[in-house]
């Protein structure tokens, strides 16, 4: 699409938002062209996706899949219907089918050992296999010692957060590059957690890992749109220039959304070739 003042072909992607926790109408005035909601009641977010503000593209996971009593089932901020407690493979089959029927393009699992039980390897692998049959990649909230490290082995396609509870070893970071994407969400942290996350992401990027811009919008006081603090944190972690544009995943413009940016429509978790940054 071209206009008299230039070629208008794309907008940025936030790969981690929670639209039930913000006023989504405010997205229409920002620089985002697409958002990925990683945890909302499926009917509510599907309604938003069907009639998006300002023509922004909304993809979503629907409800968190979590063990009985797992995160975020005990969180006051979690909207009604925004999680499903999974007790066995049959429950996983039903939940994944429900999310697919609602229009989900990914499945979100919670694996937060600091806040409750987490799935064992067998059940989490079963969820990944079920989701794969439905054509849905699995994204994981992995928090607590060892949780991020086991996700690639179990077939998870992306981490919803850069690991922030522990510093991964260089060998662990290298093992993740080329196997799983990391969604940044650096700016939500302060102090030691932020330092750990920035350090982990810096080394993951240096090993050629696939980084995706995401803010966890709805978590704390953040701008509803492109977050300069997240962009600055990515630069601090060494994700700059063309690498930063790749992390932001510009998408094609529509009649409603016009941007003077290079565009590419892509699977947001398609892994990039591993090229080490020196």
C-alpha positions in Angstrom: 0.0 0.0 0.0 1.4 3.4 -0.9 0.3 6.9 0.0 1.5 10.3 -1.2 3.8 10.9 1.7 5.6 7.5 1.5 5.1 3.8 1.7 3.2 2.7 4.8 3.8 -1.0 5.4 4.0 -2.0 9.1 3.7 -1.7 12.8 5.3 -3.3 15.9 4.3 -6.4 17.8 4.0 -6.7 21.6 4.3 -10.5 22.2 3.0 -10.4 25.8 0.0 -8.4 26.9 -3.1 -9.0 29.1 -5.9 -6.9 27.5 -8.4 -7.6 30.2 -6.1 -5.7 32.6 -5.9 -2.4 30.5 -8.1 -0.2 28.4 -7.5 -1.8 25.0 -9.1 1.2 23.2 -5.9 3.1 24.1 -3.9 0.8 21.7 -5.4 2.6 18.7 -3.3 5.7 19.2 0.1 3.9 19.6 2.8 2.4 17.4 1.7 -1.2 17.8 0.3 -3.1 14.8 -0.2 -6.4 16.6 -0.4 -7.8 20.2 -0.4 -11.3 21.6 -2.5 -11.7 24.7 -1.0 -14.4 26.9 -3.7 -14.9 29.5 -7.3 -13.8 29.4 -10.8 -15.3 29.5 -11.1 -16.7 26.0 -14.6 -15.3 25.3 -13.6 -11.8 26.4 -10.3 -11.7 24.4 -12.0 -13.3 21.3 -14.6 -10.5 21.3 -11.8 -8.0 21.3 -10.0 -9.7 18.5 -13.1 -9.8 16.4 -13.5 -6.0 16.7 -10.1 -4.6 17.5 -9.4 -1.0 18.3 -8.0 1.0 15.4 -7.6 -2.2 13.3 -4.8 -3.5 15.5 -4.3 -7.3 15.0 -5.0 -9.3 18.2 -3.8 -12.8 18.6 -4.3 -14.7 21.9 -3.8 -17.8 24.0 -7.0 -17.6 25.9 -6.8 -19.0 29.4 -3.6 -20.0 31.3 -3.3 -23.8 31.6 -2.0 -24.5 35.1 -2.0 -27.4 37.6 -4.7 -27.5 40.3 -3.8 -24.7 42.7 -1.1 -23.4 40.4 -0.3 -19.8 39.3 -2.2 -17.6 38.7 -5.3 -19.4 40.3 -4.7 -17.6 43.6 -4.0 -14.1 42.1 -6.6 -11.4 42.7 -5.7 -9.8 39.4 -6.6 -12.9 37.4 -10.0 -12.3 35.7 -12.7 -14.8 36.0 -12.3 -17.5 33.4 -8.6 -16.6 32.7 -7.2 -19.9 33.8 -8.0 -23.6 33.6 -6.7 -26.0 36.2 -5.5 -29.2 34.5 -5.5 -32.4 36.5 -4.7 -35.0 33.7 -4.4 -35.5 30.0 -8.1 -35.6 29.4 -8.5 -32.2 31.0 -5.6 -31.0 28.9 -7.3 -32.3 25.7 -10.5 -30.4 26.6 -8.8 -27.2 27.5 -6.7 -27.0 24.4 -9.7 -27.8 22.2 -11.6 -25.1 24.0 -8.9 -22.5 23.3 -8.6 -23.6 19.7 -12.4 -23.3 19.2 -12.3 -19.8 20.7 -9.7 -18.7 18.1 -6.4 -19.1 20.0 -3.2 -19.1 18.0 -1.0 -20.2 20.9 -1.4 -22.1 24.2 -0.1 -20.6 27.5 1.1 -22.8 30.3 2.1 -21.7 33.8 5.1 -23.2 35.4 5.8 -21.1 38.4 7.3 -23.1 41.2 7.6 -20.0 43.5 3.8 -19.7 43.6 2.4 -23.2 43.7 2.6 -26.6 41.9 3.9 -27.0 38.4 3.3 -29.6 35.8 5.5 -32.7 35.8 7.4 -33.5 32.6 5.0 -36.1 31.4 1.8 -33.9 31.6 3.6 -30.9 30.2 4.9 -32.9 27.3 1.4 -34.2 26.7 0.0 -30.7 26.6 2.7 -29.8 24.0 1.8 -32.8 21.9 -2.0 -32.0 22.1 -1.4 -28.4 21.2 0.9 -29.4 18.3 -2.0 -31.6 16.9 -4.1 -28.4 16.9 -1.3 -26.4 15.3 -0.7 -24.3 18.4 2.7 -23.5 19.8 3.1 -23.5 23.5 4.4 -20.5 25.5 5.4 -20.9 29.1 5.6 -18.7 32.1 8.6 -20.4 33.6 9.6 -19.1 37.0 11.6 -20.6 39.8 14.8 -22.7 39.9 15.2 -24.9 36.9 11.9 -24.1 35.3 13.3 -22.2 32.3 15.9 -24.8 31.7 13.4 -27.7 31.2 11.1 -25.9 28.8 13.1 -26.5 25.5 13.5 -30.2 26.4 9.7 -30.5 26.7 8.9 -28.9 23.4 7.8 -25.4 24.6 8.3 -22.9 21.7 8.8 -19.7 23.8 9.3 -18.4 27.3 6.8 -15.7 28.2 9.5 -13.9 30.2 13.3 -13.7 30.0 14.4 -15.9 33.0 14.7 -13.6 36.0 14.7 -15.7 39.1 18.2 -17.1 38.6 21.3 -16.5 36.4 21.5 -19.3 33.8 25.0 -20.7 33.2 26.6 -20.0 29.8 26.0 -23.6 28.9 22.3 -23.4 29.7 21.9 -20.1 27.8 23.8 -21.6 24.8 21.6 -24.7 24.9 18.4 -22.6 24.6 19.6 -20.6 21.6 18.2 -22.1 18.4 15.6 -24.2 20.4 13.3 -21.6 22.0 12.4 -17.9 21.7 12.5 -15.6 24.7 9.9 -12.8 25.1 11.8 -9.9 26.8 9.6 -8.3 29.5 12.7 -6.8 31.1 11.1 -3.4 32.2 8.7 -5.0 34.7 11.6 -5.9 37.0 13.6 -3.9 39.4 16.8 -4.5 41.4 18.3 -8.0 41.3 15.6 -9.5 39.2 16.1 -6.9 36.5 19.9 -7.4 36.6 19.5 -11.1 36.3 17.1 -10.8 33.4 19.2 -8.3 31.5 22.3 -10.5 31.9 20.5 -13.6 30.8 19.1 -11.9 27.7 22.4 -10.3 26.8 24.1 -13.7 26.7 21.1 -15.4 25.0 21.2 -12.8 22.3 25.0 -13.1 22.0 24.6 -16.8 21.4 22.2 -16.1 18.6 18.9 -16.7 20.5 15.6 -15.5 19.1 14.4 -12.5 21.1 10.9 -11.1 20.9 9.7 -7.7 22.3 7.1 -8.1 25.0 6.1 -6.0 28.0 3.6 -8.1 30.1 1.2 -5.1 29.5 -1.3 -5.1 32.4 1.4 -5.9 34.9 2.0 -2.6 36.8 1.9 0.9 35.4 2.9 0.8 31.8 2.1 2.8 28.7 -0.6 1.2 26.5 1.5 1.0 23.4 5.2 0.8 22.6 7.0 1.0 25.9 10.2 3.1 25.7 11.5 1.5 28.9 11.3 -2.0 27.4 13.1 -0.8 24.2 15.8 0.8 26.4 16.2 -2.4 28.4 16.6 -4.4 25.2 19.3 -2.0 24.0 21.0 -2.4 27.4 21.0 -6.2 26.8 22.7 -5.6 23.4 19.6 -6.0 21.2 20.1 -3.0 19.0 19.7 -1.9 15.4 18.4 -4.6 13.0 18.2 -7.1 15.9 15.9 -4.7 17.7 13.6 -4.3 14.7 13.5 -8.1 14.3 12.5 -8.4 18.0 9.7 -6.0 17.4 8.4 -8.0 14.4 6.9 -5.3 12.2 3.7 -6.5 10.5 1.9 -5.5 7.4 -0.2 -2.3 7.4 -4.0 -2.3 7.0 -6.3 0.5 5.8 -6.7 1.4 9.5 -3.1 1.0 10.6 -0.5 2.9 8.6 3.2 2.9 9.6 6.4 4.2 7.9 8.3 1.0 8.9 9.6 -2.1 7.1 7.2 -4.9 7.5 7.2 -8.7 7.6 4.3 -11.0 8.4 5.8 -13.9 10.3 5.2 -16.6 12.9 6.2 -14.7 16.0 8.1 -17.6 17.4 9.8 -18.8 14.2 13.4 -19.3 15.3 16.0 -17.2 13.5 19.3 -18.7 12.3 21.8 -18.9 15.1 24.4 -16.3 14.5 26.6 -15.5 17.4 27.1 -11.8 18.2 30.7 -10.8 18.9 
